[in-house]
Amino acid sequence: MLKIYGIPRSRAFRTLWLAKELALDYENVPIDMGKGETRTPEFLAINPNGHVPAIDDDGFILWESMAINLYLAKKHSRGSLYPIRFEDEARVWQWSFWGMTELERPLLTALFHRALLPEAQRDAALADQSEKDLGRPLMVLDQAVAARPYLVGEHFSIADLNVASILSWARPARIDLSHVPKMADWLRRCAERPAARAARDLQR
Ligand SMILES: N[C@@H](CCC(=O)N[C@@H](CS)C(=O)NCC(=O)O)C(=O)O
């Protein structure tokens, strides 16, 4: 059976959301970075980086959240969550890599400095700068979903799941989305999917 390593309140959320979309039979191994569990010899044998998520798919070990999600979506949902046309597949890669390189860092910085760190260690100016840095990428996303309902055409795909799961940090990081209403509406549509709700329930 597919094993998904990482507590739901980590980037493993991205893969748990996908597992729910795909109705996969899986076991969640709740490796908790807060308890040092990503650095045990047992876990380092799964992912030598000491990070979650990682998966063990009947002996096939894979790490990096986006690679995992692209793999699982292609394996289980070609023609549905994972597109068949080469060009559409390339768009899925474009948005997934873009999410990791353009969105993740500033979002995470704002999240840490507005919510996760103890108050005394928070740097409000750094959080504000990170929110500013998000201005252009959020505008790019707003324009993309103004032109069509989802990132790769008419239907929800793994591109939407990957980008929206990164953006699930926007609310706790208190990122103002009022100037990107189309993007905010797209994010809401993604987040309200039953599978996204079910994955969020695992975080409680
Ligand atoms: N680029 C990696 C980042 C993984 C990552 O940094 N995960 C965090 C949890 S959200 C982690 O495992 N931190 C534990 C540690 O660094 O010990 C991915 O997307 O999978």
The ligand as a MOL file (V3000), in Angstrom:
LIG
                    3D

  0  0  0     0  0            999 V3000
M  V30 BEGIN CTAB
M  V30 COUNTS 20 19 0 0 0
M  V30 BEGIN ATOM
M  V30 1 N 11.1960 21.0580 -1.3050 0
M  V30 2 C 10.7170 20.1070 -0.3400 0
M  V30 3 C 10.6770 20.7840 1.0050 0
M  V30 4 C 10.3140 19.8040 2.1020 0
M  V30 5 C 10.4040 20.4310 3.4820 0
M  V30 6 O 11.2150 21.3140 3.7610 0
M  V30 7 N 9.5530 19.9380 4.3960 0
M  V30 8 C 9.5780 20.3960 5.7590 0
M  V30 9 C 8.2000 20.2600 6.3800 0
M  V30 10 S 6.9500 21.1960 5.5880 0
M  V30 11 C 10.4790 19.4940 6.5660 0
M  V30 12 O 10.4730 18.3090 6.3560 0
M  V30 13 N 11.2000 20.0410 7.5210 0
M  V30 14 C 11.9000 19.2110 8.4460 0
M  V30 15 C 13.3310 19.4150 8.5580 0
M  V30 16 O 13.8880 20.2320 7.7870 0
M  V30 17 O 13.8880 18.7440 9.4320 0
M  V30 18 C 9.3510 19.5880 -0.7800 0
M  V30 19 O 8.5810 20.3660 -1.3560 0
M  V30 20 O 9.0370 18.4040 -0.5700 0
M  V30 END ATOM
M  V30 BEGIN BOND
M  V30 1 1 1 2
M  V30 2 1 2 3
M  V30 3 1 2 18
M  V30 4 1 3 4
M  V30 5 1 4 5
M  V30 6 2 5 6
M  V30 7 1 5 7
M  V30 8 1 7 8
M  V30 9 1 8 9
M  V30 10 1 8 11
M  V30 11 1 9 10
M  V30 12 2 11 12
M  V30 13 1 11 13
M  V30 14 1 13 14
M  V30 15 1 14 15
M  V30 16 2 15 16
M  V30 17 1 15 17
M  V30 18 2 18 19
M  V30 19 1 18 20
M  V30 END BOND
M  V30 END CTAB
M  END
